[in-house]
Amino acid sequence: MPALIPTEHKAKIVWLGKAGPDAEGVRSTAAGDAVQASYAGVEGEIHSGLTRPSCVRTTTQFPEGTEIRNVRQFSILSSEEMTATAAEMGLEALRPEWVGASIIIEGIDDFTHVPPSSRLMNAAGTSLVIDMHNRPCNYPGKEVEKDRPGHGKAYKRAAMGRRGVTAWVEREGPLSVGDELVLHVPDQKAWAHHESCLTGKQT
């Protein structure tokens, strides 16, 4: 019996980006109309690789800097959630480069909260596995501040629950602006004890 269910929820890729090894802060740059996704991610991208050093997000599991599997090859955000974040910050728009985005999509409601282990698949069969939602931090705010002084400090709070997801490559293939991505979700209900395990409010 299949464990992943194709849904009617579909997204369109509207922007592709990458951050090179010489990137300052988290800022990314536009990658053009297409990238090739390998099992290690996108070649030359700062987040590529089959493994990565653990970071502050996993300090309850490993000492920072421990080599672990890389499930953070892509940072994917939705244009709808970015628009909402920008409005709360008093900006006309939130640029993908400021938040270090790899992929901007549109079309899936409440995208940041799609279930972990969901897949996004295009017609070529390229498959990205969603690891989990990407919690806001202060680094994108610093990028905002460089270009829109006075607005950067508002980012972390405004982006709560709207920061998108991290993802890794399950099946290699091309990703192009304009691609339709079908959302496949795990065939299971939410864990009954999840809320009781949270020590703080996570949105």
Backbone hydrogen bonds, N-H to C=O, Kabsch-Sander energy under -0.5 kcal/mol:
donor,donor_aa,acceptor,acceptor_aa,energy
5,I,185,V,-3.1
7,T,183,L,-2.1
10,K,8,E,-0.5
11,A,181,L,-2.7
12,K,106,E,-2.3
13,I,179,D,-2.3
14,V,104,I,-3.1
15,W,104,I,-1.3
17,G,102,S,-3.0
18,K,29,T,-2.4
20,G,18,K,-0.5
23,A,20,G,-2.1
25,G,23,A,-0.5
27,R,24,E,-1.1
28,S,97,E,-1.4
29,T,18,K,-2.6
31,A,16,L,-2.8
35,V,175,L,-2.5
37,A,35,V,-0.6
37,A,173,G,-2.9
38,S,36,Q,-0.7
38,S,41,G,-3.2
41,G,38,S,-2.0
43,E,41,G,-0.5
45,E,42,V,-2.1
46,I,19,A,-3.9
48,S,45,E,-2.1
49,G,40,A,-3.5
52,R,68,I,-2.6
54,S,66,T,-2.9
58,T,55,C,-1.9
59,T,56,V,-1.1
61,Q,58,T,-1.8
62,F,58,T,-2.5
65,G,54,S,-2.0
66,T,63,P,-1.8
68,I,52,R,-2.9
70,N,50,L,-2.4
71,V,69,R,-1.0
73,Q,167,A,-0.8
74,F,167,A,-2.1
76,I,74,F,-0.5
76,I,165,V,-2.9
77,L,103,I,-2.3
79,S,105,I,-3.1
82,M,78,S,-2.1
83,T,79,S,-2.2
84,A,80,E,-1.8
85,T,81,E,-2.3
86,A,82,M,-2.7
87,A,83,T,-2.2
88,E,84,A,-1.9
89,M,85,T,-1.5
90,G,86,A,-0.7
90,G,87,A,-0.9
91,L,86,A,-2.9
95,R,93,A,-0.6
98,W,95,R,-0.8
99,V,95,R,-0.9
99,V,96,P,-0.5
100,G,97,E,-1.3
101,A,96,P,-2.1
102,S,75,S,-2.9
103,I,75,S,-1.8
104,I,15,W,-2.4
105,I,77,L,-2.6
106,E,12,K,-1.4
109,D,107,G,-0.6
111,F,108,I,-0.8
113,H,110,D,-1.7
114,V,111,F,-2.0
117,S,130,I,-3.3
118,S,115,P,-1.6
119,R,184,H,-2.7
120,L,128,L,-2.2
121,M,182,V,-1.9
122,N,126,T,-1.5
125,G,122,N,-1.8
127,S,171,R,-1.5
128,L,120,L,-2.3
129,V,168,W,-3.2
130,I,118,S,-3.0
130,I,128,L,-0.5
131,D,129,V,-0.5
131,D,166,T,-2.5
132,M,166,T,-0.6
134,N,164,G,-2.9
135,R,133,H,-0.8
142,K,138,N,-1.5
143,E,139,Y,-1.4
144,V,140,P,-2.5
145,E,141,G,-2.4
146,K,142,K,-1.3
147,D,143,E,-1.1
147,D,144,V,-0.7
148,R,144,V,-3.4
151,H,148,R,-1.9
154,A,151,H,-1.2
155,Y,152,G,-1.8
158,A,154,A,-2.1
159,A,155,Y,-2.5
160,M,157,R,-1.0
162,R,159,A,-3.0
165,V,76,I,-2.6
166,T,132,M,-2.2
167,A,74,F,-1.7
168,W,129,V,-2.0
170,E,127,S,-2.8
170,E,168,W,-0.5
171,R,127,S,-1.5
173,G,37,A,-2.3
175,L,35,V,-2.5
177,V,33,D,-2.7
178,G,13,I,-2.9
179,D,176,S,-2.3
181,L,11,A,-3.4
181,L,179,D,-0.5
182,V,121,M,-2.9
182,V,180,E,-0.5
183,L,9,H,-2.4
184,H,119,R,-2.7
184,H,182,V,-0.5
185,V,5,I,-2.2
187,D,3,A,-2.5
188,Q,186,P,-1.8
194,H,191,W,-1.5
197,C,193,H,-1.0
197,C,194,H,-1.1
198,L,194,H,-0.7
198,L,195,E,-0.9
202,Q,200,G,-0.6
